[in-house]
């Protein structure tokens, strides 16, 4: 964690889901953000350096959680989970 703080904190913005009526806001965030905005698995592959390390660690934590609590009905790995739009 100290290495991430020394690197300036978060290196990407990860959007897990949004309301359909907020699509304009998501577009605005994406266009104005100074950090990469991640909305799907393929975009994760575009990260490099410390951002890629941060994301890989985040995904590993999700894997550990799944292993600790067993198989969760309907579970998909985070890279395969689509953006949730409600």
Buried (B, 14 or more C-beta within 10 A) or exposed (E): EEEBEEBEEEBBBBBEEBEEEEEEEBEEBEEEEEEBBBBEBEBBEEBEEBBBBBBEEEBEEBEEEBEEEEEEEEEEEBEEBEBEEE
